[in-house]
Amino acid sequence: MALQRFPLCRRDELERSRVVTRWLNDLRDEVTAVLLDGRILARSSVCPRFAGEFTVDLAARRFRCKWHAWEFDIESGRCVSNGFKGCLRRYETDEQDGMIAVLYDG
């Protein structure tokens, strides 16, 4: 199946805030894009433990669940606070005409 593009945010919006979170209905997922060391990283920002919301700490390079305090490394997506072995879903991104989109092949 060909990759589909789902618009997430404008490049200038991400450059201003360094973090943009949006619910993408077509993916049935909340996606957070971060600008980290000049790179755009996009991950699911729904905690695998009961779908809690995240806060983002760019200095620590962590997502943190507001409900249970689970922490995930932004770059790898791995849980770093307990024995959970899973990772947050990573999304590839693409930029065209200043619009950043999430790419998905599902």
Biopython code that builds the backbone (N, CA, C, O; Angstrom):
import numpy as np
from Bio.PDB.StructureBuilder import StructureBuilder

atoms = [
    (1, "MET", "N", (0.840, -1.183, 0.000)),
    (1, "MET", "CA", (0.000, 0.000, 0.000)),
    (1, "MET", "C", (0.888, 1.249, 0.000)),
    (1, "MET", "O", (1.908, 1.290, 0.688)),
    (2, "ALA", "N", (0.508, 2.232, -0.748)),
    (2, "ALA", "CA", (1.268, 3.481, -0.848)),
    (2, "ALA", "C", (1.137, 4.294, 0.438)),
    (2, "ALA", "O", (0.118, 4.242, 1.126)),
    (3, "LEU", "N", (2.184, 5.036, 0.739)),
    (3, "LEU", "CA", (2.148, 5.911, 1.906)),
    (3, "LEU", "C", (1.097, 6.995, 1.720)),
    (3, "LEU", "O", (0.980, 7.595, 0.652)),
    (4, "GLN", "N", (0.342, 7.232, 2.774)),
    (4, "GLN", "CA", (-0.632, 8.319, 2.775)),
    (4, "GLN", "C", (-0.065, 9.465, 3.600)),
    (4, "GLN", "O", (0.698, 9.249, 4.541)),
    (5, "ARG", "N", (-0.445, 10.686, 3.237)),
    (5, "ARG", "CA", (0.006, 11.891, 3.935)),
    (5, "ARG", "C", (-1.153, 12.469, 4.738)),
    (5, "ARG", "O", (-2.263, 12.617, 4.227)),
    (6, "PHE", "N", (-0.885, 12.791, 5.986)),
    (6, "PHE", "CA", (-1.888, 13.405, 6.845)),
    (6, "PHE", "C", (-1.305, 14.709, 7.388)),
    (6, "PHE", "O", (-0.380, 14.671, 8.198)),
    (7, "PRO", "N", (-1.829, 15.864, 6.958)),
    (7, "PRO", "CA", (-1.297, 17.151, 7.413)),
    (7, "PRO", "C", (-1.329, 17.262, 8.934)),
    (7, "PRO", "O", (-2.316, 16.911, 9.581)),
    (8, "LEU", "N", (-0.225, 17.759, 9.488)),
    (8, "LEU", "CA", (-0.122, 17.895, 10.938)),
    (8, "LEU", "C", (-0.031, 19.360, 11.363)),
    (8, "LEU", "O", (-0.800, 19.810, 12.213)),
    (9, "CYS", "N", (0.912, 20.108, 10.772)),
    (9, "CYS", "CA", (1.073, 21.509, 11.150)),
    (9, "CYS", "C", (1.963, 22.211, 10.133)),
    (9, "CYS", "O", (2.581, 21.579, 9.276)),
    (10, "ARG", "N", (2.009, 23.515, 10.250)),
    (10, "ARG", "CA", (2.906, 24.296, 9.397)),
    (10, "ARG", "C", (4.291, 24.339, 10.039)),
    (10, "ARG", "O", (4.412, 24.303, 11.264)),
    (11, "ARG", "N", (5.307, 24.413, 9.235)),
    (11, "ARG", "CA", (6.694, 24.468, 9.698)),
    (11, "ARG", "C", (6.902, 25.656, 10.636)),
    (11, "ARG", "O", (7.544, 25.510, 11.676)),
    (12, "ASP", "N", (6.364, 26.839, 10.284)),
    (12, "ASP", "CA", (6.564, 28.017, 11.134)),
    (12, "ASP", "C", (5.918, 27.850, 12.507)),
    (12, "ASP", "O", (6.443, 28.355, 13.499)),
    (13, "GLU", "N", (4.789, 27.150, 12.578)),
    (13, "GLU", "CA", (4.148, 26.877, 13.871)),
    (13, "GLU", "C", (5.057, 26.007, 14.745)),
    (13, "GLU", "O", (5.224, 26.279, 15.934)),
    (14, "LEU", "N", (5.641, 24.965, 14.153)),
    (14, "LEU", "CA", (6.530, 24.081, 14.902)),
    (14, "LEU", "C", (7.806, 24.816, 15.304)),
    (14, "LEU", "O", (8.310, 24.606, 16.407)),
    (15, "GLU", "N", (8.329, 25.659, 14.447)),
    (15, "GLU", "CA", (9.528, 26.420, 14.799)),
    (15, "GLU", "C", (9.279, 27.365, 15.970)),
    (15, "GLU", "O", (10.157, 27.557, 16.810)),
    (16, "ARG", "N", (8.081, 27.958, 16.030)),
    (16, "ARG", "CA", (7.741, 28.868, 17.138)),
    (16, "ARG", "C", (7.584, 28.117, 18.455)),
    (16, "ARG", "O", (8.136, 28.522, 19.477)),
    (17, "SER", "N", (6.832, 27.029, 18.425)),
    (17, "SER", "CA", (6.476, 26.350, 19.677)),
    (17, "SER", "C", (7.387, 25.175, 20.018)),
    (17, "SER", "O", (7.472, 24.776, 21.179)),
    (18, "ARG", "N", (8.069, 24.618, 19.016)),
    (18, "ARG", "CA", (8.938, 23.444, 19.126)),
    (18, "ARG", "C", (8.194, 22.157, 19.449)),
    (18, "ARG", "O", (8.778, 21.075, 19.380)),
    (19, "VAL", "N", (6.902, 22.254, 19.805)),
    (19, "VAL", "CA", (6.072, 21.077, 20.063)),
    (19, "VAL", "C", (4.671, 21.357, 19.534)),
    (19, "VAL", "O", (4.076, 22.384, 19.863)),
    (20, "VAL", "N", (4.142, 20.451, 18.716)),
    (20, "VAL", "CA", (2.769, 20.567, 18.225)),
    (20, "VAL", "C", (2.104, 19.202, 18.387)),
    (20, "VAL", "O", (2.642, 18.177, 17.966)),
    (21, "THR", "N", (0.931, 19.212, 19.002)),
    (21, "THR", "CA", (0.172, 17.977, 19.201)),
    (21, "THR", "C", (-1.188, 18.128, 18.546)),
    (21, "THR", "O", (-1.870, 19.135, 18.736)),
    (22, "ARG", "N", (-1.579, 17.126, 17.776)),
    (22, "ARG", "CA", (-2.872, 17.135, 17.096)),
    (22, "ARG", "C", (-3.473, 15.728, 17.108)),
    (22, "ARG", "O", (-2.760, 14.728, 17.014)),
    (23, "TRP", "N", (-4.785, 15.679, 17.226)),
    (23, "TRP", "CA", (-5.510, 14.429, 17.026)),
    (23, "TRP", "C", (-5.722, 14.288, 15.519)),
    (23, "TRP", "O", (-6.243, 15.198, 14.874)),
    (24, "LEU", "N", (-5.320, 13.153, 14.963)),
    (24, "LEU", "CA", (-5.524, 12.882, 13.543)),
    (24, "LEU", "C", (-6.584, 11.803, 13.413)),
    (24, "LEU", "O", (-6.318, 10.619, 13.617)),
    (25, "ASN", "N", (-7.787, 12.232, 13.073)),
    (25, "ASN", "CA", (-8.929, 11.330, 12.998)),
    (25, "ASN", "C", (-8.669, 10.119, 12.112)),
    (25, "ASN", "O", (-8.994, 8.991, 12.480)),
    (26, "ASP", "N", (-8.081, 10.360, 10.940)),
    (26, "ASP", "CA", (-7.852, 9.259, 10.003)),
    (26, "ASP", "C", (-6.921, 8.199, 10.576)),
    (26, "ASP", "O", (-7.031, 7.027, 10.215)),
    (27, "LEU", "N", (-6.021, 8.583, 11.448)),
    (27, "LEU", "CA", (-5.100, 7.633, 12.074)),
    (27, "LEU", "C", (-5.639, 7.103, 13.400)),
    (27, "LEU", "O", (-5.138, 6.115, 13.938)),
    (28, "ARG", "N", (-6.659, 7.768, 13.913)),
    (28, "ARG", "CA", (-7.196, 7.437, 15.241)),
    (28, "ARG", "C", (-6.081, 7.474, 16.286)),
    (28, "ARG", "O", (-5.941, 6.583, 17.124)),
    (29, "ASP", "N", (-5.303, 8.537, 16.195)),
    (29, "ASP", "CA", (-4.155, 8.684, 17.086)),
    (29, "ASP", "C", (-3.873, 10.167, 17.301)),
    (29, "ASP", "O", (-4.106, 10.997, 16.423)),
    (30, "GLU", "N", (-3.370, 10.474, 18.483)),
    (30, "GLU", "CA", (-2.865, 11.806, 18.755)),
    (30, "GLU", "C", (-1.370, 11.768, 18.454)),
    (30, "GLU", "O", (-0.656, 10.887, 18.933)),
    (31, "VAL", "N", (-0.908, 12.718, 17.666)),
    (31, "VAL", "CA", (0.483, 12.739, 17.234)),
    (31, "VAL", "C", (1.138, 14.023, 17.723)),
    (31, "VAL", "O", (0.582, 15.114, 17.594)),
    (32, "THR", "N", (2.322, 13.870, 18.282)),
    (32, "THR", "CA", (3.103, 15.023, 18.704)),
    (32, "THR", "C", (4.354, 15.104, 17.843)),
    (32, "THR", "O", (5.112, 14.141, 17.724)),
    (33, "ALA", "N", (4.554, 16.275, 17.245)),
    (33, "ALA", "CA", (5.780, 16.559, 16.503)),
    (33, "ALA", "C", (6.627, 17.475, 17.367)),
    (33, "ALA", "O", (6.121, 18.427, 17.961)),
    (34, "VAL", "N", (7.907, 17.185, 17.433)),
    (34, "VAL", "CA", (8.847, 18.038, 18.164)),
    (34, "VAL", "C", (9.982, 18.415, 17.230)),
    (34, "VAL", "O", (10.368, 17.656, 16.341)),
    (35, "LEU", "N", (10.497, 19.596, 17.458)),
    (35, "LEU", "CA", (11.680, 20.054, 16.736)),
    (35, "LEU", "C", (12.841, 19.881, 17.697)),
    (35, "LEU", "O", (12.955, 20.608, 18.683)),
    (36, "LEU", "N", (13.696, 18.921, 17.407)),
    (36, "LEU", "CA", (14.770, 18.534, 18.311)),
    (36, "LEU", "C", (16.083, 18.510, 17.531)),
    (36, "LEU", "O", (16.250, 17.705, 16.615)),
    (37, "ASP", "N", (16.996, 19.376, 17.890)),
    (37, "ASP", "CA", (18.292, 19.456, 17.200)),
    (37, "ASP", "C", (18.116, 19.645, 15.691)),
    (37, "ASP", "O", (18.867, 19.083, 14.895)),
    (38, "GLY", "N", (17.116, 20.443, 15.311)),
    (38, "GLY", "CA", (16.869, 20.717, 13.898)),
    (38, "GLY", "C", (16.114, 19.635, 13.160)),
    (38, "GLY", "O", (15.798, 19.794, 11.981)),
    (39, "ARG", "N", (15.819, 18.536, 13.834)),
    (39, "ARG", "CA", (15.079, 17.424, 13.223)),
    (39, "ARG", "C", (13.630, 17.441, 13.685)),
    (39, "ARG", "O", (13.325, 17.870, 14.798)),
    (40, "ILE", "N", (12.752, 16.975, 12.828)),
    (40, "ILE", "CA", (11.345, 16.821, 13.189)),
    (40, "ILE", "C", (11.125, 15.364, 13.556)),
    (40, "ILE", "O", (11.357, 14.467, 12.745)),
    (41, "LEU", "N", (10.676, 15.132, 14.783)),
    (41, "LEU", "CA", (10.346, 13.786, 15.240)),
    (41, "LEU", "C", (8.860, 13.752, 15.549)),
    (41, "LEU", "O", (8.333, 14.656, 16.199)),
    (42, "ALA", "N", (8.191, 12.719, 15.088)),
    (42, "ALA", "CA", (6.750, 12.585, 15.335)),
    (42, "ALA", "C", (6.470, 11.221, 15.946)),
    (42, "ALA", "O", (6.923, 10.189, 15.451)),
    (43, "ARG", "N", (5.716, 11.246, 17.029)),
    (43, "ARG", "CA", (5.357, 10.016, 17.740)),
    (43, "ARG", "C", (3.914, 10.082, 18.188)),
    (43, "ARG", "O", (3.340, 11.156, 18.365)),
    (44, "SER", "N", (3.342, 8.897, 18.368)),
    (44, "SER", "CA", (2.043, 8.830, 19.030)),
    (44, "SER", "C", (2.229, 9.407, 20.426)),
    (44, "SER", "O", (3.215, 9.108, 21.100)),
    (45, "SER", "N", (1.290, 10.227, 20.856)),
    (45, "SER", "CA", (1.400, 10.794, 22.200)),
    (45, "SER", "C", (0.232, 10.350, 23.071)),
    (45, "SER", "O", (-0.341, 11.124, 23.837)),
    (46, "VAL", "N", (-0.091, 9.079, 22.923)),
    (46, "VAL", "CA", (-1.108, 8.443, 23.749)),
    (46, "VAL", "C", (-0.409, 7.341, 24.534)),
    (46, "VAL", "O", (0.156, 6.416, 23.950)),
    (47, "CYS", "N", (-0.450, 7.441, 25.846)),
    (47, "CYS", "CA", (0.235, 6.468, 26.689)),
    (47, "CYS", "C", (-0.386, 5.084, 26.511)),
    (47, "CYS", "O", (-1.610, 4.949, 26.508)),
    (48, "PRO", "N", (0.452, 4.055, 26.364)),
    (48, "PRO", "CA", (-0.061, 2.700, 26.197)),
    (48, "PRO", "C", (-0.796, 2.167, 27.426)),
    (48, "PRO", "O", (-1.519, 1.175, 27.335)),
    (49, "ARG", "N", (-0.617, 2.810, 28.552)),
    (49, "ARG", "CA", (-1.333, 2.402, 29.760)),
    (49, "ARG", "C", (-2.583, 3.264, 29.897)),
    (49, "ARG", "O", (-2.511, 4.358, 30.456)),
    (50, "PHE", "N", (-3.687, 2.811, 29.417)),
    (50, "PHE", "CA", (-4.987, 3.475, 29.532)),
    (50, "PHE", "C", (-5.082, 4.789, 28.771)),
    (50, "PHE", "O", (-5.925, 5.622, 29.105)),
    (51, "ALA", "N", (-4.249, 5.003, 27.761)),
    (51, "ALA", "CA", (-4.372, 6.127, 26.827)),
    (51, "ALA", "C", (-4.292, 7.502, 27.488)),
    (51, "ALA", "O", (-5.016, 8.420, 27.104)),
    (52, "GLY", "N", (-3.425, 7.643, 28.467)),
    (52, "GLY", "CA", (-3.247, 8.930, 29.135)),
    (52, "GLY", "C", (-2.591, 9.961, 28.240)),
    (52, "GLY", "O", (-1.913, 9.624, 27.269)),
    (53, "GLU", "N", (-2.801, 11.217, 28.578)),
    (53, "GLU", "CA", (-2.197, 12.338, 27.844)),
    (53, "GLU", "C", (-0.760, 12.544, 28.302)),
    (53, "GLU", "O", (-0.378, 12.145, 29.403)),
    (54, "PHE", "N", (0.035, 13.181, 27.428)),
    (54, "PHE", "CA", (1.435, 13.435, 27.728)),
    (54, "PHE", "C", (1.730, 14.916, 27.922)),
    (54, "PHE", "O", (1.049, 15.784, 27.377)),
    (55, "THR", "N", (2.757, 15.174, 28.708)),
    (55, "THR", "CA", (3.436, 16.459, 28.687)),
    (55, "THR", "C", (4.766, 16.195, 27.974)),
    (55, "THR", "O", (5.223, 15.055, 27.894)),
    (56, "VAL", "N", (5.373, 17.257, 27.461)),
    (56, "VAL", "CA", (6.637, 17.116, 26.736)),
    (56, "VAL", "C", (7.698, 17.955, 27.434)),
    (56, "VAL", "O", (7.500, 19.144, 27.685)),
    (57, "ASP", "N", (8.817, 17.328, 27.741)),
    (57, "ASP", "CA", (9.955, 18.022, 28.339)),
    (57, "ASP", "C", (11.108, 17.908, 27.346)),
    (57, "ASP", "O", (11.798, 16.890, 27.293)),
    (58, "LEU", "N", (11.307, 18.965, 26.560)),
    (58, "LEU", "CA", (12.355, 18.933, 25.542)),
    (58, "LEU", "C", (13.753, 18.878, 26.142)),
    (58, "LEU", "O", (14.642, 18.232, 25.587)),
    (59, "ALA", "N", (13.955, 19.550, 27.270)),
    (59, "ALA", "CA", (15.282, 19.549, 27.900)),
    (59, "ALA", "C", (15.676, 18.135, 28.325)),
    (59, "ALA", "O", (16.823, 17.727, 28.143)),
    (60, "ALA", "N", (14.742, 17.401, 28.883)),
    (60, "ALA", "CA", (15.001, 16.021, 29.311)),
    (60, "ALA", "C", (14.794, 15.021, 28.173)),
    (60, "ALA", "O", (15.135, 13.845, 28.299)),
    (61, "ARG", "N", (14.227, 15.505, 27.055)),
    (61, "ARG", "CA", (13.923, 14.651, 25.897)),
    (61, "ARG", "C", (12.976, 13.508, 26.287)),
    (61, "ARG", "O", (13.209, 12.338, 25.984)),
    (62, "ARG", "N", (11.899, 13.907, 26.976)),
    (62, "ARG", "CA", (10.943, 12.920, 27.484)),
    (62, "ARG", "C", (9.503, 13.333, 27.220)),
    (62, "ARG", "O", (9.161, 14.515, 27.246)),
    (63, "PHE", "N", (8.663, 12.326, 26.963)),
    (63, "PHE", "CA", (7.219, 12.444, 27.072)),
    (63, "PHE", "C", (6.884, 11.882, 28.449)),
    (63, "PHE", "O", (7.497, 10.911, 28.894)),
    (64, "ARG", "N", (5.912, 12.493, 29.123)),
    (64, "ARG", "CA", (5.526, 12.008, 30.454)),
    (64, "ARG", "C", (4.014, 11.925, 30.525)),
    (64, "ARG", "O", (3.316, 12.897, 30.238)),
    (65, "CYS", "N", (3.509, 10.757, 30.910)),
    (65, "CYS", "CA", (2.066, 10.563, 31.045)),
    (65, "CYS", "C", (1.558, 11.366, 32.240)),
    (65, "CYS", "O", (2.090, 11.259, 33.345)),
    (66, "LYS", "N", (0.521, 12.170, 32.004)),
    (66, "LYS", "CA", (-0.058, 12.985, 33.075)),
    (66, "LYS", "C", (-0.762, 12.123, 34.115)),
    (66, "LYS", "O", (-0.894, 12.534, 35.268)),
    (67, "TRP", "N", (-1.208, 10.953, 33.730)),
    (67, "TRP", "CA", (-1.994, 10.108, 34.632)),
    (67, "TRP", "C", (-1.145, 9.224, 35.532)),
    (67, "TRP", "O", (-1.427, 9.105, 36.724)),
    (68, "HIS", "N", (-0.102, 8.598, 34.974)),
    (68, "HIS", "CA", (0.649, 7.588, 35.731)),
    (68, "HIS", "C", (2.145, 7.864, 35.826)),
    (68, "HIS", "O", (2.884, 7.079, 36.420)),
    (69, "ALA", "N", (2.592, 8.974, 35.246)),
    (69, "ALA", "CA", (3.999, 9.405, 35.302)),
    (69, "ALA", "C", (4.955, 8.485, 34.540)),
    (69, "ALA", "O", (6.166, 8.545, 34.753)),
    (70, "TRP", "N", (4.433, 7.643, 33.663)),
    (70, "TRP", "CA", (5.338, 6.871, 32.812)),
    (70, "TRP", "C", (6.084, 7.856, 31.916)),
    (70, "TRP", "O", (5.500, 8.827, 31.436)),
    (71, "GLU", "N", (7.367, 7.608, 31.692)),
    (71, "GLU", "CA", (8.175, 8.473, 30.849)),
    (71, "GLU", "C", (8.723, 7.696, 29.659)),
    (71, "GLU", "O", (9.091, 6.526, 29.763)),
    (72, "PHE", "N", (8.764, 8.396, 28.515)),
    (72, "PHE", "CA", (9.226, 7.790, 27.268)),
    (72, "PHE", "C", (10.258, 8.704, 26.630)),
    (72, "PHE", "O", (10.090, 9.923, 26.600)),
    (73, "ASP", "N", (11.324, 8.106, 26.122)),
    (73, "ASP", "CA", (12.349, 8.845, 25.412)),
    (73, "ASP", "C", (11.770, 9.350, 24.086)),
    (73, "ASP", "O", (11.184, 8.574, 23.331)),
    (74, "ILE", "N", (11.931, 10.640, 23.803)),
    (74, "ILE", "CA", (11.368, 11.220, 22.581)),
    (74, "ILE", "C", (11.967, 10.573, 21.337)),
    (74, "ILE", "O", (11.241, 10.278, 20.387)),
    (75, "GLU", "N", (13.266, 10.350, 21.328)),
    (75, "GLU", "CA", (13.912, 9.840, 20.117)),
    (75, "GLU", "C", (13.618, 8.368, 19.853)),
    (75, "GLU", "O", (13.267, 8.005, 18.731)),
    (76, "SER", "N", (13.751, 7.525, 20.854)),
    (76, "SER", "CA", (13.555, 6.079, 20.647)),
    (76, "SER", "C", (12.112, 5.645, 20.862)),
    (76, "SER", "O", (11.685, 4.623, 20.327)),
    (77, "GLY", "N", (11.361, 6.414, 21.640)),
    (77, "GLY", "CA", (9.992, 6.031, 21.979)),
    (77, "GLY", "C", (9.900, 5.017, 23.101)),
    (77, "GLY", "O", (8.799, 4.642, 23.504)),
    (78, "ARG", "N", (11.038, 4.566, 23.614)),
    (78, "ARG", "CA", (11.044, 3.537, 24.663)),
    (78, "ARG", "C", (10.670, 4.107, 26.023)),
    (78, "ARG", "O", (10.992, 5.248, 26.355)),
    (79, "CYS", "N", (9.981, 3.280, 26.795)),
    (79, "CYS", "CA", (9.643, 3.652, 28.165)),
    (79, "CYS", "C", (10.915, 3.604, 28.999)),
    (79, "CYS", "O", (11.660, 2.626, 28.941)),
    (80, "VAL", "N", (11.166, 4.655, 29.776)),
    (80, "VAL", "CA", (12.398, 4.749, 30.569)),
    (80, "VAL", "C", (12.113, 4.818, 32.069)),
    (80, "VAL", "O", (13.030, 5.054, 32.856)),
    (81, "SER", "N", (10.859, 4.617, 32.477)),
    (81, "SER", "CA", (10.542, 4.809, 33.885)),
    (81, "SER", "C", (10.098, 3.547, 34.612)),
    (81, "SER", "O", (9.956, 3.564, 35.835)),
    (82, "ASN", "N", (9.877, 2.469, 33.899)),
    (82, "ASN", "CA", (9.457, 1.228, 34.560)),
    (82, "ASN", "C", (9.792, 0.049, 33.650)),
    (82, "ASN", "O", (10.579, 0.204, 32.716)),
    (83, "GLY", "N", (9.230, -1.092, 33.893)),
    (83, "GLY", "CA", (9.566, -2.291, 33.135)),
    (83, "GLY", "C", (8.799, -2.498, 31.839)),
    (83, "GLY", "O", (8.939, -3.546, 31.208)),
    (84, "PHE", "N", (7.989, -1.521, 31.423)),
    (84, "PHE", "CA", (7.235, -1.672, 30.184)),
    (84, "PHE", "C", (8.206, -1.797, 29.014)),
    (84, "PHE", "O", (9.112, -0.974, 28.877)),
    (85, "LYS", "N", (8.032, -2.808, 28.171)),
    (85, "LYS", "CA", (8.983, -3.095, 27.092)),
    (85, "LYS", "C", (8.607, -2.486, 25.746)),
    (85, "LYS", "O", (9.415, -2.506, 24.817)),
    (86, "GLY", "N", (7.415, -1.956, 25.625)),
    (86, "GLY", "CA", (6.966, -1.422, 24.343)),
    (86, "GLY", "C", (7.513, -0.037, 24.050)),
    (86, "GLY", "O", (8.182, 0.581, 24.879)),
    (87, "CYS", "N", (7.209, 0.433, 22.844)),
    (87, "CYS", "CA", (7.619, 1.766, 22.392)),
    (87, "CYS", "C", (6.405, 2.526, 21.885)),
    (87, "CYS", "O", (5.398, 1.935, 21.496)),
    (88, "LEU", "N", (6.518, 3.836, 21.898)),
    (88, "LEU", "CA", (5.504, 4.667, 21.271)),
    (88, "LEU", "C", (5.664, 4.574, 19.762)),
    (88, "LEU", "O", (6.781, 4.489, 19.254)),
    (89, "ARG", "N", (4.558, 4.590, 19.057)),
    (89, "ARG", "CA", (4.608, 4.530, 17.599)),
    (89, "ARG", "C", (5.331, 5.745, 17.044)),
    (89, "ARG", "O", (5.079, 6.877, 17.457)),
    (90, "ARG", "N", (6.222, 5.499, 16.113)),
    (90, "ARG", "CA", (6.956, 6.564, 15.429)),
    (90, "ARG", "C", (6.324, 6.776, 14.068)),
    (90, "ARG", "O", (5.967, 5.819, 13.380)),
    (91, "TYR", "N", (6.191, 8.026, 13.688)),
    (91, "TYR", "CA", (5.673, 8.373, 12.372)),
    (91, "TYR", "C", (6.748, 9.100, 11.571)),
    (91, "TYR", "O", (7.404, 10.010, 12.078)),
    (92, "GLU", "N", (6.918, 8.698, 10.341)),
    (92, "GLU", "CA", (7.768, 9.443, 9.423)),
    (92, "GLU", "C", (7.034, 10.729, 9.064)),
    (92, "GLU", "O", (5.805, 10.782, 9.098)),
    (93, "THR", "N", (7.788, 11.756, 8.723)),
    (93, "THR", "CA", (7.180, 13.019, 8.319)),
    (93, "THR", "C", (7.714, 13.429, 6.952)),
    (93, "THR", "O", (8.747, 12.946, 6.486)),
    (94, "ASP", "N", (6.979, 14.326, 6.338)),
    (94, "ASP", "CA", (7.351, 14.876, 5.043)),
    (94, "ASP", "C", (6.934, 16.347, 5.071)),
    (94, "ASP", "O", (5.957, 16.716, 5.724)),
    (95, "GLU", "N", (7.680, 17.168, 4.361)),
    (95, "GLU", "CA", (7.338, 18.582, 4.315)),
    (95, "GLU", "C", (7.222, 19.032, 2.866)),
    (95, "GLU", "O", (8.121, 18.811, 2.055)),
    (96, "GLN", "N", (6.100, 19.667, 2.560)),
    (96, "GLN", "CA", (5.875, 20.229, 1.234)),
    (96, "GLN", "C", (5.246, 21.603, 1.393)),
    (96, "GLN", "O", (4.230, 21.754, 2.072)),
    (97, "ASP", "N", (5.849, 22.596, 0.771)),
    (97, "ASP", "CA", (5.326, 23.966, 0.799)),
    (97, "ASP", "C", (5.060, 24.466, 2.211)),
    (97, "ASP", "O", (4.065, 25.150, 2.451)),
    (98, "GLY", "N", (5.943, 24.130, 3.146)),
    (98, "GLY", "CA", (5.820, 24.608, 4.515)),
    (98, "GLY", "C", (4.847, 23.840, 5.380)),
    (98, "GLY", "O", (4.662, 24.188, 6.546)),
    (99, "MET", "N", (4.209, 22.790, 4.838)),
    (99, "MET", "CA", (3.270, 21.972, 5.616)),
    (99, "MET", "C", (3.933, 20.641, 5.968)),
    (99, "MET", "O", (4.421, 19.923, 5.095)),
    (100, "ILE", "N", (3.940, 20.330, 7.250)),
    (100, "ILE", "CA", (4.500, 19.057, 7.724)),
    (100, "ILE", "C", (3.352, 18.052, 7.800)),
    (100, "ILE", "O", (2.292, 18.332, 8.359)),
    (101, "ALA", "N", (3.591, 16.889, 7.227)),
    (101, "ALA", "CA", (2.584, 15.839, 7.210)),
    (101, "ALA", "C", (3.178, 14.565, 7.815)),
    (101, "ALA", "O", (4.382, 14.321, 7.744)),
    (102, "VAL", "N", (2.304, 13.775, 8.403)),
    (102, "VAL", "CA", (2.657, 12.459, 8.897)),
    (102, "VAL", "C", (2.435, 11.472, 7.762)),
    (102, "VAL", "O", (1.435, 11.553, 7.048)),
    (103, "LEU", "N", (3.358, 10.547, 7.597)),
    (103, "LEU", "CA", (3.232, 9.521, 6.568)),
    (103, "LEU", "C", (2.823, 8.210, 7.236)),
    (103, "LEU", "O", (3.341, 7.844, 8.291)),
    (104, "TYR", "N", (1.884, 7.514, 6.601)),
    (104, "TYR", "CA", (1.386, 6.267, 7.199)),
    (104, "TYR", "C", (1.037, 5.299, 6.079)),
    (104, "TYR", "O", (0.459, 5.689, 5.064)),
    (105, "ASP", "N", (1.390, 4.044, 6.269)),
    (105, "ASP", "CA", (1.144, 3.047, 5.232)),
    (105, "ASP", "C", (0.055, 2.056, 5.585)),
    (105, "ASP", "O", (-0.125, 1.053, 4.896)),
    (106, "GLY", "N", (-0.671, 2.334, 6.658)),
    (106, "GLY", "CA", (-1.703, 1.391, 7.120)),
    (106, "GLY", "C", (-2.942, 1.518, 6.347)),
    (106, "GLY", "O", (-3.908, 0.800, 6.607)),
]
sb = StructureBuilder()
sb.init_structure("model")
sb.init_model(0)
sb.init_chain("A")
sb.init_seg("    ")
for serial, (resi, resn, name, xyz) in enumerate(atoms, 1):
    if name == "N":
        sb.init_residue(resn, " ", resi, " ")
    sb.init_atom(name, np.array(xyz, "f"), 0.0, 1.0, " ", f" {name:<3s}", serial, name[0])
structure = sb.get_structure()
